[in-house]
Structure formats: structure tokens, C-alpha cells
């Protein structure tokens, strides 16, 4: 995809795929026979749909960052470098019936679940015609199967467990999914939710999204032990996935969701990725000071969108096809953001604003 020097992390600006990273990508997808079998069922349109969702998620964040730089917003919370965790997980669900509870870095889930992109952008401007009616910058839509994000980290876990319990009690073959950051795992709500989900055997998938840092505190400083051990610690089934490999996340989540529908109880999907920026746009410098620059360089080589593009090219999909998808998605994002700005201007001129 096109790179944006003013908005992309510096490690992404002159990005090119290293042969060893592409080999690692392919090896991951073939390592587990069950996952490889599921992936073999994906057709060309499925693969290109995932690509479009990755682009839309990245470009959504770039649009927000542009708004911050131009004074439209004061700050934004971005998921740059973590797109594969959101896109792979949502793509694996049945979006006609399943429910998701995103965190702020999983904003790409909103559009994937069917929320119009222009409405999402109006939500960031707190407009009366936004999904939340301008009352909250956290957006959701129950009609699209999206629970509104909760600022208090970890609280989506017991909420998701409750939603999944309702599915089971009503005899519905539905799954509830939420993402949990490494920092949120240290909260009482997260612990209580996982204990409850396990005890009741609800059809819930908990994507434990370890991006190496909670706010500005590295993982090594805010907890001991391995987060990979959490599934067994809570008596739940557990799967691991490469958080920068969208197809591995897809396969792991599909297996987890299938197990939930079979009545096997909740599943934790542990994914390891890296936050290529600050907690929000206002503390980018703090993030760079928190970690060794070598860590940014190492994860920078593993851009989830660049790696997926290389994988698709290796599978015989032409650059022209990918460029066409990017042009369509880029136009969609730009138009939606512009519509939101126009809507903002209309409300700003209304009698109530004077």
C-alpha cells in the first residue's frame, strides 16, 4: 500500500518485505494441519476481502491522525501495527449473528460488522447524527452486533461473558468476542469475567492482545509470568496466533468460534503483536523513549499489511489488482471523512450552536 511519511511510523515509510519474513509467514500458516485445512477453503474473493479490511483499518487511523494534525481532534487512539488482530478475528466470525465488543484499538471492527464508515467518523466529532448521538466518542450499534467500547479496561470481559450466557440460555448458535489488552489483564473485572465465563461454559472468545505495553509501562514491568499460560490457569481452552499474520489470527479465531458453537465453552486466543506508536497521538515521543529502537525496527519489518501483500503477490495476485482495491478503499475512507466534516459544519451553523 501507499506509505504516508507524515503519518506512518518511520519504520513503515520505506518498507519492503524481507524474504525471511515471508518464509516465516508461510511456515506459520502451514504448521498446524487444522488451520491449514481451514485456510485452504478461502477463495480469492475471501483473501481480497481481508486485504480491503486491513487497508480500511489502517486508512481509518491515518484519517484520524490527519484530523489531529490539522486541529479537528485533540487526540486519537490508534491501532497501527495491530490491524491483523482485529481484521483476522472479525473475519472469522459469522457477522450476521455474532457479537463483538471492541477496544479502542479495534475500531476497524465497527466497519467490518456493518457500521457505515461515515457514521463512525461522525462519532469522533460527537455529532448528533453519530451512532452515540454525540454523547460518547466510544461507538457501537447493537443492530450491527457491536457493543460500545468501555473506557475502563477489562470491563468488556464480564460484559461479553454475560452476552454469551444469554446466547446459551436462549439456545442460539451465536458467539460473543472481545479483545483484552495486556494491561487490561491486570484488572479485577478481567479476572472476574474469565472466571465466570469458564464456570458457566459460555460461548465466548477472548482475544488476549499482547502489544507489549500498558499505557506507557512495558509488559515486563507490569506483570510476571507468561500470558500464554492464562487459558490453562482459568481452565479454558487456549490457542496461540501470530498477531501480525492476519490469516493465522483468522484460522485460530475460526477454530475458537467453532468450539464455542459445539458447546465446549469459552476460548482464549493469545496473540502477540506490537503497538507502533504511543498510547494515543499525544504521547508518541513517550512510546519511543519507552522501548529500545531495535524493537521498533524488528516489529517494523513485520508490518501486517505489507506482509499480507507479499503473501498475496506470492500467491499470484497482481499488483494491479491490489492497487485497484486500495484506490477504492482510499476513496471510501476519504469520502466518509469529508462527509463527517461537512456534517460538522452544518451542525456548527445551526441555531442551537449560536
N, C-alpha and C positions, 0 to 999 in steps of 0.2 A: 504494500500500500504506500501511498504518498506519505512522506515524512514532513513534519512541521517543526522546523528549528525553533520557532518561538514558543512552542507548546510541548513538544515531545521531550522526554528525558534525553540528555545528551547522548546516552548510550544507544538510543534508537535512531538518531538522526542519520548516520551513515551506515545503517545496519545492513549486513549481508549474512547469509546463512553459512555457518561453518559445517563442513562435511561431517565431522564427528557428532555434531548436534543433530543433524538429520538422521544419521545412523542410530543414534540413541532414541530418537523419536520413533522410528520404525520398529526398533527392537522392543520398545515398551509395548507397542500395540500387538506384537506377536508373542509376547512372553506367556500370556495366560490363554489357554485354549478356549475357555468360556467367553472371554471378552473378544478374542479374535473371531469366534463364530458369530457373535452379535454384530461386530463391525463389518463382517462380510455381507451382511444383509442391507447395509446402507448403499443406496444408489447414488448416482452422480448428482441428482437434484438435492438429495439429503445433504451431501457433502457441501454443495454450494450454498445451501440454506444456512448451514452452520457458519460458513465464511461470511455471508451477509450479516449474520447476527454479531459476529466478532467485530466486523467493521462498524456496525451501528453502535455498538457499545463503546468502542474507542472514540468514534467521532462525536458521540454524545458528550463524553468527558472533555474533549477538545473544545466543543462549543461552550461548555460551562467555563472552562479556563479562559476562553476568549472574553466571555462576559465579565469575568473577574478583572482581567487586564484592562478592559475598557470602562470599568466602573459600574456596570449593570448590577453585578452582585458583589458583596463584600468578600465572600469566600465560597469555596466549593469542596466537597469531599469526593475524591476520585478513586477509581479502581484501576488505574493504569498499570499494566503488567499482570493483572489478575483476571483479565476478561475470560480466560478459558474456564475458570472455576464456575462463573455464573452461566456462561453460554452452554457449556457441556452438561451441567446439571439440569437446566431448564429444558434443553432439547431432548433429554432422556425421559421426560415425563409425558403423560397424556394431558396436554394443555387444555383439552375440552372438559376435564373433570377434576384434575389435581389442583392443589393449592400451594402457593409459595409464600414465605414470609422473608423478604429480602432484608439485608443490612444496607447501610448507605453505599457500600462499595459494590453492591449487586444491583445497581439501578438498571442495568441492561435487562434484568428480568422483567421489568414492567412492560416494555415494548414487546418482548418475546411472548408474554402472556396475553397480549392483545390490546393493551392500553395505547391509544393514539399518541404518537410522539409529540404532536403539537400541544396536547393536553398536559403531557409530562413537563414540557418546557414552561407552560403557563403556571404550573405548580411551583417551580422555582422562583417565579415572580410574585407568588402569593396572590394571584388574581382571583376575583370572584367566580370566574368560569373555569377554574382549575379543578382537578379531581377532589381536592380537600376544601374547595370553596374559599380558598385563601386563608384558612385558619391554621394550617400547618404545612411546613415545607416537606414533611415526610408524606409521601403519596402512596395510595393504594386504591384498589377498586375490587370489591367483592364480586362484582359481576364478571370480572376477568380472572378471578381466582388469586388476587394479590392482596395479602394482608398488609396494612400500612406499617412501615418500619417503625421501630420503637427506639428512642434515643438511649434509654437505659440498657446498656449492653447485657446480653444474656437473657433478657426477659422474653425474647421471641421463642426460647426453648419451651418453657411451660405452656405458652400460648399455642404453639404448634402441637404440643402433646395433647392439649385439650381439643383442638380441631380434629386431630387424628382419632381421638377417642370417640368423638361424635360420629365420624365416618363408620367406625366399627360397630357402634351401638345401633346405627341405622341400617347396617348390613350393606353399606355401599363399598364398591371396589375402587376406593379413592386413596390417594396418598397425600400427606402434607409434608412439605420440605422447608427447612430453614438452614441458613448458614450461621456458623458460630466462629467468631474470630478467636485467635489465641488469647487475647486479653479477656474476652468475654468468658472464657472457660474458668476464670478465677472468681466468678461471681456466684453468689448463693443461688440466684434464680436459675442459672445454667445447671448447677448440681441438682437442684430440686426437680427441675424439669426432666432431666435424664433419668433420675431415679424413678420418677412417676411413670415416664414412658416405658421403661423397662418392666416395672412391676405390673403395669396394665397391658403390656404387649401390644401397643398401638401401632398402626401403620404409618410411621413417621421416619423420614430420612433426615439425619443431621449431618450436614457437610461441615466438618471441622476445618476451617480455612486458616491454616497457619501461614501468615505472611511475614513472620519473623519479628513482629514488633507490635506492642500495645501502646497506642498513642505515640509516645517517644521513648518507651522503655523496651530494649531488646528482650527477646524471649528468654535468653539465658539469665536475665536479671529479674524476671517477674514470676519464675516458677522453676521447680525442679522436676526431674524425671522426663519421660517421653510422652508426648501427646498421642503417639501411636498406640499406647497401652490403654487408652481410655475406654475403648469398646469392651475389652475383657474386664476392666475394673468395674464397669457398670453392668456386666452380664449381658451385653448386647453383641450382636453380630457386627463385625467390622471389616472394612475394605480400605485399601490404600489406592491412591491415584496420583499421577504426576500432575500437579496443579497448573503447569504451563503447557500441557498436552490436552487439547480440548477433546480429542476422541477418547483418550484414556478416562477422562472425567465422565464423558458420556457413557462409556461402557460400564464403569463402576456404578454410576447412578442408576442406570437401567437395571442392572442386577439387583441393586438395593431395593428399587421400587417394585420389581417383580417378587422379591422375597416378602415385602410388605403385603402385597396383594394375596400371597399364598397363606397369609396369617402367621408368619414367622416372627412378627414383632418388629420393633424399630432397628434401624441400621445406622451406624456411624460410618461416614465416608471421610477418611482423613486425606487431605490434600495439602501439599507443601508448595508454596509459591513465594513471591516477594513483592512488597509494596515499593514501586519505583518512584516514590515521591514522599511528601510529608503526610501527616495525619490529615491535613487539609491544605489548601493552596497558600495559607498564610505562614506555614512553617516548613517550607521546602528546604530552607537552609538547615534547620534543625535536623531533618532527616539525613542530610549529607554529613552532618557532624556526628550523628549517632553511630553510623556504620563505617567500616573501612571501605575506602573507594573500590578496593578489589572486589568486594561483594556486589556492588552495583555493576561493575564490569562483567562479573561472572553471570549474574542474572540477566544483564542486558543482552548477552549473547542468546538468551533463551526467550526472546520476545514471543509470546504465544501466537501472535498474528503472523509474524514473519516466518516462524517455524511451520505453521499450518499452510501458508502459501507455498513454502518449499516442498512440503509433503504433497500438496495438490499438483504442483508442477511435475514432481517426480512420478505422479500417477497419470500424467499425460494431459492435464488440463492446461490449456494455453494461457499465456499472459493476457491475450486479448479478452478472453472470457472473464478473467479476474478483474481486469481493468473496467470492463463494462459493468460488472456488479458494483465495483467501487464507485463508479460515476453515478449510478442510480441511487445508492445508499447515501452518498455525499450530498446529492441534490435533495433527497428526502430530509436529511438532517438540517441542512441549511434552510430549506423552505419552512420547516416546522419551527425552527428558532426564530426566523423572521416573522412568522405569523404570531408567535408569542409576543414579540416586541411590539408589533402593530396593535395587538390586543391591549398591551400595557398602555400604549399611548392613548387609546380610546377611553380606557377607564380613567386615566390621569386627567382627561379633559372633561370628565363627567361632572355634573353639578355637585355631587357628593364630595368630590375631591377639592373643591374650592372653598 
